[in-house]
Amino acid sequence: MLSIVLAIISSVLILGADQYTKYFISSNFELYEKADFINGIIDIQYIHNDGGAWGILSGNTWVLLSVTTIVILILITLLLKIGMKSKLLFWAASLIISGGIGNLIDRIFRGGSVVDFLHFEFFPTFPIFNIADISVVIGSGLLSAYFVIDMINDYRKNKRNGQN
């Protein structure tokens, strides 16, 4: 139970940090302004992204809003059905949901765009991203791990029961 409470608290804190940093950047930087953050590693570059990851579906706000909402609803359903049985699934879904909500808030209240500002200096072609994106990526990695572990456990269980 403690893990679930920590996942919920973490998700709320991540959503708060995401919204605060986006507000801070948009209030203190000019669009496309760039500044060093961790020299040689990460810089701040304020942009508006009206697409998804790597700018895909750029300009298709309704599609992105719809897909994000559907994914959040599916994950909430998944949590209600089996999430409490698996700490890994609960953490994964919580992180994806909080990141999805963070970017959803932007799309709704910022004219269809998301505020992005973190950029890897050492990987110049990597897209500029935000805290919500980090949460979604980590949550997606955990969700993938959950499904792989679940698949391995099912295989082992079937093998023990003489099924292949």
N, C-alpha and C positions, 0 to 999 in steps of 0.2 A: 504494500500500500504506500509506503514511503516513496518508492521509486515513481509511482504514478503522481503523487503530490508534487514531487520535485520536477517531473516532466511538465506538469501544468504550470508551475511557478516559472520554470525556465522559459516555456513558450510565451508566457505573458511578458516576461522581462525582455525576451528577444523582440517581440512585437513592439514593445515600448522603445527599446534601443533603436530599432529600425525606423520608427516614426520620428523619434527625436533627431537622429542623425540626418535624416532626409530634410527635416525642418531646418536644422542648423545649417546644412550645406546650402539649401535654397535661399536662406535668409542672409548668408554671409559671403556667398560666392556669386559671381556673374556667370551666366550660362557659358559653358566651355572654358571657364577659368581653371587653371591647373596650378597645383602647389605640391611641394614635396611633403610626404607624410613620414615614411621610413625610407630615407635616402637610399636609392639603388634597388629598393624592393617594391614598395607601394607608394603611389602618389594619389592625390585627390584630383579628380577631373570631373567637374559637374556637367552632367548631360541629362537630357530627357530622352527616354527610350520608349517609343510608341509601339515596339514589337515585343516578342518574347525573347528567350535566350538567343544570343547572337543576332538579334534583330529580326528573327523569323516572324512572319505574319505582321510585319510592320504596317501600321495604319488600320489594322483589323481589330479595333478595340472591342467590338461586340463579340467577336469570336474568342478573344483572349479572356474577356469577362465571363463568358459562358463556360469555357473549358475550365477556368480556375474555379468557378462556382461548382461545377459538376464534380471536379476532383475533390474539393473540400467536402461536399456532401457524401461522396463515396467513402472517403476516409472516416468521416464521422460515423457513417453506417457500419463500417468495418470495426471501428472502436467499440461501438455499442454491441456488436455481435460477439467479437472475440478479443478485443483489445485489452480487457482487464486480465485475460489469461496469459498474456505475453508482454513482459516489460519492454522487450525490444520493439515489438509492433507498436506499443503505446508511445514510446519515445519517437519512433520514426514518423508515425502519423501526426503526433503533436507538433513536431518540427516542420513538417510539410504544411500543415494547416496554418501555423503561425506565420510562416513565410508567405504562403498564399494570401492570407488576409492582409498582410503588410503591403503586398503589391496590388491587391484588389482595392485597398483604400486609395492608393495613389491613382489608379486608373479611373476610379469614380470621381475623385475630388481634384485631379490635376489634368483634366481634359484628355484622358485616355493614355497619358504617359506615366512612366515610372521614373523616379529620380534615381539615377545611378551615379556613383562617385568614386568607387574604389578601382584602381587600375594597377596591374602588375607591371612595374617598369622593366623587369627582366624578361617579360613575355609581351612585347608591345602589341601583338595582334590579338591577344586575349581580350574578350569583351570587358567593358567597364561594368561593375556590378554593385550590389548593395547588401546590407545585412539580411534582408528577406531572402535574397538569392542564395546566400550562404546557408541559411536555415533549410531551404528547400533541397539544396544539393546534399547536405549532410543527412537530412531525413530520408531522401531518396536512396542514398547509399545504405542506410540502416534498413530501409524497407526491402531493398534487394537482398541484403544479408538475411533478413527474416525469412524471405521466401526460399532462399537457397538452403538455409538450415532446416526449414520445414520440409522441403523436398528430400533432403538427406535423411531426416528422421523418418519420413514415410517409407523411403526405400529400405532403411534398416528394419523397420517394423514389419514390412511385407516380406522381407527376406527371412526374418525369424519365424514368421508364420507359414513359411513354405511357398509364398507367392513371389513371382518375378514379374 
